[in-house]
Amino acid sequence: MAARRKTCVGRVLAYSPLPMRTAIITRNTSETKIHIEVNLDGTGTYDISTGIGFLDHMVEQFSRHSLIDVIMKVEGDLHIDQHHTTEDSAIALGQALAQAMGDKAGIGRYGSTYSPMDETLARVALDISGRPFLVWRAGFSQEKLGEWDTELIEHWFHSVAQAAGITLHIELLYGQNNHHICEAIYKGFARAMRQAVELDARKGGAIPSTKGQLGG
């Protein structure tokens, strides 16, 4: 049941429905079995299990700092490598975000942030444009974070951007510690997404484009 907002009109109490911006994605292939639920208007609660500890940690950071509730359960062919689990979980998350946004009416659309973590500073900017694109200007000096292959981190963002229809720019301005670099990027992405998906009352429910639609 949709949550309801109580308003006062004179002395009469009126109720108007709040949008239920949620989605459930189930994606089963011979390589992965994935179940994802998102709530764009959540509080940043999460339940994440991908089989890759560091990826779990990063998706948890995304949920907490975007205030998007995320349930992500993944069973992947990790006996082969981490590629399919990383890619498919990102695709399913992007699909869930896109589905939850619907026609994107009333959203902020744009988000950007500087994300510091100790000696590291990252910059993330995005546009929920319906035209997926990733600009990645970051890198890592070690092959793994925990057991996660660092070469897959760029691929995770590419897959999310493609599936969600996001124009996404990620830049590492400076930093040395690989853990800090990765976490600063994920937290920056989270905070930029929070700005972009939040509803702006001044828009009056309008789609944020002079074309009347986003994408195409």
C-alpha positions as CSV (number, residue, x, y, z in Angstrom):
1,M,0.0,0.0,0.0
2,A,1.3,3.4,-0.9
3,A,2.4,5.7,2.0
4,R,0.1,8.7,2.4
5,R,0.9,12.3,3.2
6,K,-1.4,14.1,5.6
7,T,-2.2,17.7,4.6
8,C,-4.5,20.3,6.2
9,V,-7.0,22.2,3.9
10,G,-8.7,24.6,6.2
11,R,-10.0,22.3,9.0
12,V,-10.4,19.3,6.7
13,L,-7.6,16.7,6.7
14,A,-6.9,15.4,3.1
15,Y,-4.6,12.6,2.1
16,S,-2.6,12.4,-1.2
17,P,-0.7,9.3,-2.2
18,L,3.1,9.4,-2.3
19,P,4.8,7.7,-5.3
20,M,6.0,4.2,-4.7
21,R,9.3,4.4,-6.5
22,T,10.3,0.8,-6.1
23,A,11.4,-2.1,-8.3
24,I,12.2,-5.8,-8.2
25,I,14.5,-7.4,-10.7
26,T,15.1,-11.1,-11.0
27,R,17.8,-12.1,-13.5
28,N,18.7,-15.8,-13.9
29,T,21.2,-17.1,-16.5
30,S,23.5,-20.0,-16.7
31,E,26.2,-17.8,-15.1
32,T,24.4,-15.9,-12.3
33,K,21.1,-15.9,-10.4
34,I,20.2,-12.5,-9.1
35,H,17.4,-10.9,-7.1
36,I,17.4,-7.1,-6.5
37,E,15.0,-4.8,-4.8
38,V,15.3,-1.0,-4.6
39,N,13.4,1.8,-3.0
40,L,14.4,5.2,-4.2
41,D,12.7,6.9,-1.3
42,G,14.3,4.8,1.4
43,T,16.6,5.5,4.3
44,G,19.7,3.7,3.1
45,T,19.0,0.2,4.5
46,Y,20.6,-2.7,2.7
47,D,21.0,-6.5,2.6
48,I,23.8,-7.4,0.2
49,S,25.3,-10.7,-0.6
50,T,27.2,-11.2,-3.9
51,G,29.9,-13.7,-2.8
52,I,32.5,-11.0,-3.3
53,G,33.2,-9.3,0.0
54,F,34.6,-6.0,-1.3
55,L,31.8,-5.6,-3.8
56,D,29.3,-6.2,-1.0
57,H,31.0,-3.4,1.0
58,M,30.8,-1.0,-2.0
59,V,27.2,-1.6,-2.7
60,E,26.4,-1.1,1.0
61,Q,28.2,2.2,0.8
62,F,26.1,3.1,-2.3
63,S,22.9,2.3,-0.5
64,R,23.8,4.1,2.8
65,H,25.0,7.3,1.2
66,S,22.3,7.5,-1.6
67,L,19.5,6.7,0.9
68,I,18.3,4.2,-1.7
69,D,17.3,0.9,0.0
70,V,18.9,-2.0,-1.7
71,I,18.4,-5.8,-1.4
72,M,20.9,-7.7,-3.6
73,K,21.3,-11.4,-3.6
74,V,23.7,-13.0,-6.1
75,E,24.7,-16.6,-6.8
76,G,27.5,-16.5,-9.4
77,D,30.0,-18.8,-11.1
78,L,32.8,-17.6,-8.9
79,H,34.6,-20.9,-9.4
80,I,35.4,-19.5,-12.9
81,D,36.1,-15.8,-12.0
82,Q,34.4,-12.7,-10.7
83,H,33.5,-11.1,-14.1
84,H,30.0,-12.5,-14.5
85,T,29.0,-11.7,-10.9
86,T,30.3,-8.2,-11.1
87,E,28.8,-7.4,-14.5
88,D,25.4,-9.1,-14.0
89,S,24.8,-7.6,-10.6
90,A,25.6,-4.1,-12.0
91,I,23.2,-4.6,-14.9
92,A,20.4,-5.8,-12.6
93,L,20.9,-2.9,-10.3
94,G,20.9,-0.4,-13.2
95,Q,17.7,-2.0,-14.5
96,A,16.1,-1.8,-11.0
97,L,17.0,1.9,-10.7
98,A,15.6,2.7,-14.2
99,Q,12.4,0.8,-13.4
100,A,11.9,2.5,-10.1
101,M,12.3,6.0,-11.7
102,G,9.6,5.2,-14.3
103,D,9.2,8.1,-16.7
104,K,11.5,10.2,-14.4
105,A,8.8,12.9,-13.9
106,G,9.8,15.4,-11.2
107,I,13.3,14.1,-10.5
108,G,16.3,16.4,-10.1
109,R,18.0,14.5,-13.1
110,Y,21.5,15.9,-12.4
111,G,23.8,15.2,-9.6
112,S,27.5,16.0,-8.8
113,T,29.8,15.9,-5.8
114,Y,33.3,16.0,-4.7
115,S,34.1,13.0,-2.5
116,P,37.1,13.2,-0.1
117,M,38.5,10.3,1.9
118,D,41.7,11.0,3.7
119,E,44.4,11.7,1.1
120,T,42.0,10.9,-1.8
121,L,39.6,13.2,-3.7
122,A,37.2,12.0,-6.3
123,R,34.7,13.9,-8.5
124,V,31.5,12.3,-9.8
125,A,28.9,14.0,-12.0
126,L,25.9,12.4,-13.7
127,D,22.9,13.0,-15.8
128,I,19.9,10.6,-15.8
129,S,19.5,11.4,-19.4
130,G,18.5,8.0,-20.9
131,R,21.7,8.2,-23.0
132,P,24.2,5.9,-21.3
133,F,27.8,6.9,-21.3
134,L,30.8,6.5,-18.9
135,V,33.8,8.6,-18.7
136,W,36.3,7.0,-16.4
137,R,39.5,8.8,-15.4
138,A,40.6,6.7,-12.4
139,G,42.8,3.8,-11.8
140,F,44.4,1.5,-9.2
141,S,47.9,0.5,-8.4
142,Q,47.1,-3.0,-7.2
143,E,45.3,-5.9,-8.8
144,K,42.9,-6.7,-6.0
145,L,41.0,-5.1,-3.2
146,G,40.3,-7.9,-0.8
147,E,39.5,-10.7,-3.3
148,W,37.9,-8.4,-5.9
149,D,39.8,-7.7,-9.1
150,T,40.3,-3.9,-9.4
151,E,40.0,-4.1,-13.2
152,L,36.3,-5.0,-12.7
153,I,35.5,-1.7,-10.9
154,E,35.3,0.4,-14.1
155,H,33.3,-2.3,-15.7
156,W,30.8,-2.3,-12.8
157,F,30.2,1.4,-13.4
158,H,30.0,1.0,-17.1
159,S,27.3,-1.7,-16.7
160,V,25.3,0.3,-14.2
161,A,25.4,3.4,-16.5
162,Q,24.3,1.4,-19.5
163,A,21.4,-0.4,-17.8
164,A,20.1,2.7,-15.9
165,G,20.5,5.1,-18.8
166,I,23.0,7.4,-17.0
167,T,25.6,9.7,-18.4
168,L,28.3,9.2,-15.8
169,H,31.6,11.0,-15.3
170,I,34.1,9.7,-12.7
171,E,37.4,11.3,-12.1
172,L,40.1,10.6,-9.5
173,L,41.6,14.0,-8.8
174,Y,44.3,12.6,-6.5
175,G,44.9,9.8,-4.0
176,Q,47.2,6.9,-3.3
177,N,45.5,4.3,-1.1
178,N,43.5,2.0,-3.3
179,H,40.8,1.3,-0.7
180,H,40.3,5.0,-0.2
181,I,40.1,5.6,-4.0
182,C,37.4,3.0,-4.5
183,E,35.4,4.0,-1.5
184,A,35.5,7.7,-2.4
185,I,34.3,6.9,-5.9
186,Y,31.4,4.8,-4.7
187,K,30.3,7.3,-2.0
188,G,30.5,10.1,-4.6
189,F,28.4,8.1,-7.0
190,A,25.9,7.5,-4.2
191,R,25.6,11.1,-3.3
192,A,25.3,12.2,-6.9
193,M,22.5,9.7,-7.4
194,R,20.7,10.9,-4.3
195,Q,20.6,14.4,-5.8
196,A,19.5,13.2,-9.2
197,V,16.7,10.8,-8.2
198,E,15.1,13.0,-5.5
199,L,11.8,14.6,-6.4
200,D,11.8,18.4,-6.7
201,A,8.5,19.8,-5.7
202,R,9.1,23.0,-7.8
203,K,9.0,20.8,-10.9
204,G,5.4,20.0,-10.3
205,G,5.8,16.5,-11.6
206,A,7.2,17.6,-15.0
207,I,9.7,15.6,-16.9
208,P,13.0,17.5,-16.6
209,S,13.6,18.0,-20.4
210,T,12.3,20.5,-22.9
211,K,11.6,17.5,-25.2
212,G,9.1,16.1,-22.8
213,Q,10.9,12.9,-22.4
214,L,14.3,11.6,-21.4
215,G,16.2,9.3,-23.7
216,G,16.0,9.1,-27.5
